[in-house]
Amino acid sequence: MQGVEQSPDYHPEGDVFRHTLLAIEQLRAGASETLALGLLLHDVGKPVTAARRSDRITFYGHATVGAEMAVAICQRLRRSRATWERVAYLVSHHLRLVDAPEMRLSTLKRMFRHEGFDELLALARMDALASNKDLHYVAFCEQRRAELAREDIRPPRLLGGDDLIALGHRPGPRLGEILRALEEAQLEGEVTNRADAERFVRGRFPP
């Protein structure tokens, strides 16, 4: 990471190495192993994806590449599967919160309900504070998650496969497609009770 330059607009602190040091300096005693490794490795993919386009420095795909590298590093360190899966999640998604204010409500809720989201939120905060200190998207996520009740983020299933069959549908893969669409409608707030769910299915998925 040393000497890998970054855009001064987003990273006035300097190269990737300097940024990473500033990020991990923020770790508090008692931080989880996965958060520590995720923060250490969140930009590990930048050196191999760095490119110059006109007067811009880019790192297209560095989160995806970095997640693959993080898995290999964790496996080399003989960390558990649960550890490297969580670290891969943190590295691959560490930029996702930037898009949160423009996300569909259903997408936002799915992001919030991931079991690793608390660590992702903490990583995003430290990442921002180690660069241009823009925390608006972190604050947005904190506020929206606080506003949404648990049942809004993970709503109870209103219909099951047997219910769909009772509505005239045949057993098969299509039932899963209908249930996924119904969950999406619930997360968007379009469906809130069983009667709504039945109307939704009849209107969108006639047998």
NUTORLO-24231 format. One line per 2 residues: their letters; for each residue x, y, z of C-alpha. Coordinates in nm, 3 decimals. Layout:
// residues N
a	X,Y,Z ~ ...;
//
This chain:
// residues 207
mq	0.000,0.000,0.000 ~ 0.295,0.235,0.049;
gv	0.326,0.491,-0.228 ~ -0.012,0.406,-0.384;
eq	-0.149,0.755,-0.445 ~ -0.514,0.847,-0.404;
sp	-0.729,1.136,-0.521 ~ -0.665,1.431,-0.285;
dy	-1.033,1.528,-0.312 ~ -1.136,1.215,-0.125;
hp	-0.810,1.129,0.047 ~ -0.623,1.442,0.156;
eg	-0.439,1.229,0.411 ~ -0.212,1.069,0.148;
dv	-0.148,0.723,0.012 ~ -0.336,0.400,0.084;
fr	-0.088,0.301,0.354 ~ -0.130,0.629,0.542;
ht	-0.508,0.603,0.512 ~ -0.507,0.248,0.648;
ll	-0.290,0.345,0.945 ~ -0.523,0.634,1.030;
ai	-0.819,0.398,1.009 ~ -0.682,0.125,1.235;
eq	-0.560,0.381,1.490 ~ -0.928,0.440,1.568;
lr	-0.991,0.083,1.683 ~ -1.090,0.064,2.048;
ag	-0.995,-0.202,2.300 ~ -1.233,-0.494,2.272;
as	-1.301,-0.449,1.900 ~ -1.387,-0.777,1.733;
et	-1.129,-0.968,1.534 ~ -1.345,-0.941,1.224;
la	-1.379,-0.563,1.248 ~ -1.003,-0.528,1.304;
lg	-0.918,-0.747,1.005 ~ -1.188,-0.586,0.791;
ll	-1.053,-0.239,0.864 ~ -0.692,-0.346,0.807;
lh	-0.780,-0.505,0.472 ~ -1.064,-0.284,0.345;
dv	-0.841,-0.124,0.079 ~ -0.605,-0.416,0.021;
gk	-0.734,-0.439,-0.337 ~ -0.636,-0.084,-0.428;
pv	-0.271,-0.146,-0.525 ~ -0.367,-0.408,-0.787;
ta	-0.659,-0.206,-0.930 ~ -0.496,0.140,-0.935;
ar	-0.512,0.321,-1.268 ~ -0.480,0.674,-1.404;
rs	-0.748,0.806,-1.637 ~ -0.666,1.156,-1.759;
dr	-0.611,1.347,-1.435 ~ -0.800,1.099,-1.215;
it	-0.677,0.811,-1.002 ~ -0.921,0.520,-1.000;
fy	-0.952,0.187,-0.818 ~ -1.241,0.025,-1.003;
gh	-1.338,-0.309,-0.851 ~ -1.104,-0.277,-0.556;
at	-1.369,-0.384,-0.305 ~ -1.444,-0.708,-0.491;
vg	-1.078,-0.784,-0.557 ~ -0.994,-0.689,-0.198;
ae	-1.256,-0.929,-0.059 ~ -1.096,-1.218,-0.250;
ma	-0.752,-1.117,-0.123 ~ -0.885,-1.083,0.232;
va	-1.021,-1.438,0.223 ~ -0.682,-1.571,0.108;
ic	-0.504,-1.373,0.382 ~ -0.740,-1.494,0.654;
qr	-0.704,-1.853,0.537 ~ -0.327,-1.819,0.539;
lr	-0.355,-1.691,0.898 ~ -0.568,-1.998,0.977;
rs	-0.870,-1.796,1.083 ~ -1.208,-1.968,1.101;
ra	-1.449,-1.983,0.810 ~ -1.692,-1.760,1.001;
tw	-1.414,-1.503,1.041 ~ -1.308,-1.487,0.679;
er	-1.666,-1.483,0.556 ~ -1.741,-1.182,0.776;
va	-1.417,-1.006,0.676 ~ -1.499,-1.067,0.309;
yl	-1.844,-0.913,0.366 ~ -1.691,-0.605,0.531;
vs	-1.431,-0.554,0.259 ~ -1.666,-0.613,-0.034;
hh	-1.937,-0.384,0.109 ~ -1.730,-0.110,0.272;
lr	-1.836,0.146,0.009 ~ -2.200,0.042,-0.005;
lv	-2.319,0.289,0.256 ~ -2.218,0.576,0.028;
da	-2.519,0.488,-0.192 ~ -2.761,0.446,0.100;
pe	-2.943,0.783,0.060 ~ -3.042,0.684,-0.296;
mr	-3.133,0.320,-0.224 ~ -3.483,0.180,-0.258;
ls	-3.640,0.126,0.083 ~ -3.639,-0.252,0.040;
tl	-3.267,-0.253,-0.047 ~ -3.191,-0.033,0.253;
kr	-3.383,-0.261,0.488 ~ -3.205,-0.570,0.358;
mf	-2.871,-0.401,0.418 ~ -2.972,-0.305,0.773;
rh	-3.080,-0.655,0.866 ~ -2.754,-0.827,0.773;
eg	-2.598,-0.968,1.090 ~ -2.269,-0.792,1.010;
fd	-2.416,-0.447,0.954 ~ -2.311,-0.303,1.292;
el	-1.949,-0.379,1.207 ~ -1.994,-0.244,0.855;
la	-2.131,0.080,0.996 ~ -1.838,0.109,1.237;
la	-1.591,0.040,0.956 ~ -1.753,0.301,0.731;
rm	-1.728,0.562,1.006 ~ -1.357,0.494,1.067;
da	-1.290,0.482,0.693 ~ -1.448,0.826,0.648;
la	-1.270,0.976,0.948 ~ -0.940,0.852,0.805;
sn	-1.004,1.033,0.475 ~ -1.220,1.338,0.398;
kd	-1.431,1.303,0.717 ~ -1.759,1.308,0.522;
lh	-1.999,1.124,0.753 ~ -2.331,1.223,0.597;
yv	-2.408,0.873,0.465 ~ -2.309,0.713,0.797;
af	-2.539,0.952,0.982 ~ -2.815,0.879,0.728;
ce	-2.792,0.505,0.794 ~ -2.788,0.552,1.170;
qr	-3.094,0.775,1.160 ~ -3.296,0.562,0.917;
ra	-3.222,0.241,1.103 ~ -3.330,0.404,1.431;
el	-3.655,0.516,1.263 ~ -3.739,0.169,1.133;
ar	-3.883,-0.078,1.378 ~ -3.752,-0.436,1.381;
ed	-4.072,-0.562,1.219 ~ -4.025,-0.311,0.935;
ir	-3.676,-0.442,0.860 ~ -3.767,-0.810,0.898;
pp	-4.144,-0.830,0.847 ~ -4.329,-1.153,0.931;
rl	-4.426,-1.371,0.637 ~ -4.789,-1.307,0.548;
lg	-4.837,-1.600,0.308 ~ -4.666,-1.933,0.261;
gd	-4.650,-2.194,-0.011 ~ -4.970,-2.366,0.105;
dl	-5.152,-2.032,0.092 ~ -5.040,-1.977,-0.266;
ia	-5.159,-2.324,-0.362 ~ -5.494,-2.245,-0.200;
lg	-5.506,-1.935,-0.423 ~ -5.476,-2.159,-0.730;
hr	-5.100,-2.183,-0.790 ~ -4.924,-2.510,-0.864;
pg	-4.633,-2.634,-0.654 ~ -4.296,-2.547,-0.809;
pr	-4.023,-2.283,-0.838 ~ -4.278,-2.013,-0.921;
lg	-4.397,-2.019,-0.561 ~ -4.056,-1.899,-0.447;
ei	-4.064,-1.621,-0.707 ~ -4.404,-1.505,-0.580;
lr	-4.295,-1.513,-0.215 ~ -3.983,-1.311,-0.294;
al	-4.190,-1.051,-0.478 ~ -4.432,-1.039,-0.185;
ee	-4.147,-0.981,0.060 ~ -4.017,-0.701,-0.162;
aq	-4.362,-0.539,-0.154 ~ -4.367,-0.570,0.226;
le	-4.027,-0.408,0.258 ~ -4.141,-0.124,0.033;
ge	-4.446,-0.074,0.254 ~ -4.690,-0.162,-0.025;
vt	-4.826,-0.466,0.162 ~ -4.892,-0.459,0.537;
nr	-5.140,-0.739,0.614 ~ -5.271,-1.072,0.486;
ad	-5.557,-0.919,0.287 ~ -5.309,-0.686,0.113;
ae	-5.086,-0.985,0.042 ~ -5.366,-1.185,-0.119;
rf	-5.469,-0.888,-0.334 ~ -5.106,-0.838,-0.436;
vr	-5.068,-1.200,-0.543 ~ -5.398,-1.206,-0.732;
gr	-5.312,-0.883,-0.912 ~ -4.951,-0.954,-0.997;
fp	-4.948,-1.334,-1.028 ~ -5.275,-1.470,-1.162;
p	-5.273,-1.854,-1.148;
//
